[in-house]
Amino acid sequence: MLLGRALRQAGALPSAVKRKAFTARVIRVKHLSTAQRICPVLDLTLAPLDLNLLGLMVHLDRVHPTITANSNGGLLGSCYAVSPTPAG
């Protein structure tokens, strides 16, 4: 507050701010052709772990990897995030 008042008195800041409406033209809208499906593949929690990798000591406190598959994200994503087959 004091810094703003000092800058305003020095002429570095305007005394009043005028508001103007902001408009932006939309050039292109992306339409999704198919519904995107995100599916959980792996949710793993490992306790603290000490590893000896050929003399290199590695200590991991807690590891929690989470892997999800995106149906529109590529080959593996489309394989793991398949739509359920309708029963009948």
C-alpha positions in Angstrom: 0.0 0.0 0.0 2.8 2.4 0.9 4.9 1.4 -2.1 1.9 2.0 -4.4 1.2 5.5 -2.9 4.9 6.4 -3.2 5.1 5.3 -6.9 1.8 7.2 -7.6 3.2 10.4 -6.1 6.4 10.0 -8.1 4.3 9.8 -11.3 5.2 6.1 -12.0 1.6 4.9 -11.6 -1.6 6.4 -12.9 -3.9 7.8 -10.3 -7.0 6.1 -11.6 -7.5 3.0 -13.7 -10.1 3.1 -16.4 -11.9 -0.2 -17.2 -12.5 -1.2 -20.8 -14.5 -4.1 -22.1 -12.3 -6.9 -23.6 -13.5 -8.7 -26.7 -11.7 -11.4 -28.7 -12.6 -12.9 -32.0 -12.7 -16.7 -32.2 -10.9 -18.0 -35.2 -11.4 -21.7 -35.0 -13.2 -24.1 -32.6 -11.9 -27.6 -32.2 -14.6 -30.2 -32.4 -14.0 -33.7 -30.9 -15.1 -36.4 -33.3 -15.2 -39.2 -30.7 -15.6 -39.1 -27.0 -12.3 -39.2 -25.2 -12.0 -41.9 -22.6 -9.5 -41.9 -19.7 -9.0 -45.2 -17.9 -6.9 -46.1 -14.9 -4.3 -48.8 -15.8 -2.1 -49.0 -12.8 -2.2 -47.5 -9.3 0.6 -48.9 -7.2 2.0 -47.9 -3.8 5.4 -49.1 -2.6 6.7 -48.8 0.9 10.2 -47.3 1.6 12.7 -49.2 -0.4 16.5 -49.5 -0.3 18.3 -50.7 -3.5 21.9 -51.6 -4.2 22.4 -51.3 -7.9 26.0 -52.6 -8.6 27.4 -50.5 -5.7 25.1 -47.5 -6.2 22.9 -47.2 -3.1 19.4 -45.9 -3.9 16.9 -45.0 -1.1 13.2 -44.4 -2.1 10.9 -43.1 0.7 7.6 -43.9 -0.9 6.7 -44.5 -4.5 3.2 -44.1 -5.9 3.1 -44.5 -9.7 -0.2 -43.9 -11.4 -0.7 -44.8 -15.1 -3.8 -43.8 -17.0 -4.7 -44.5 -20.6 -6.1 -41.9 -23.0 -8.2 -43.4 -25.8 -7.2 -40.6 -28.2 -3.6 -40.5 -27.1 -2.0 -43.1 -29.4 -1.6 -46.8 -29.9 -1.2 -48.0 -26.3 -3.8 -45.6 -25.0 -6.4 -46.8 -27.5 -5.6 -50.4 -26.6 -6.0 -49.9 -22.8 -8.9 -47.5 -22.9 -11.4 -49.5 -24.9 -15.1 -48.8 -24.8 -17.1 -51.5 -22.9 -19.0 -53.8 -25.2 -22.7 -53.5 -24.9 -24.3 -56.6 -23.3 -26.9 -58.3 -25.4 
